[in-house]
Amino acid sequence: MDGCAADIDPITKGVTTRDMVLWLRDESGLDYDQVIDEYAGKTSNWLHLGMKKPGMKKARKETLLFRDGKYSLFV
């Protein structure tokens, strides 16, 4: 609703959504709110990137997995 999130597919051959989450979390320096590696089937996999909303004091810096309808911490 605030335009602070996007679903992203990797376009570089050999780069996975897992690779993207690790880069965002460990190397990018972005002040993201949430990064979610979402998987809804063999052909449906994407990365959800949510940035801090206007008025939020601090980003949560959450990294999550979404599998089989459930969220868990990304490790």
Beta strands, then each sheet from edge to edge (+ up, - down):
strand 1: 5-8
strand 2: 32-41
strand 3: 44-51
strand 4: 62-67
strand 5: 70-73
sheet 1: 1+ 3- 2+ 4+ 5-
end
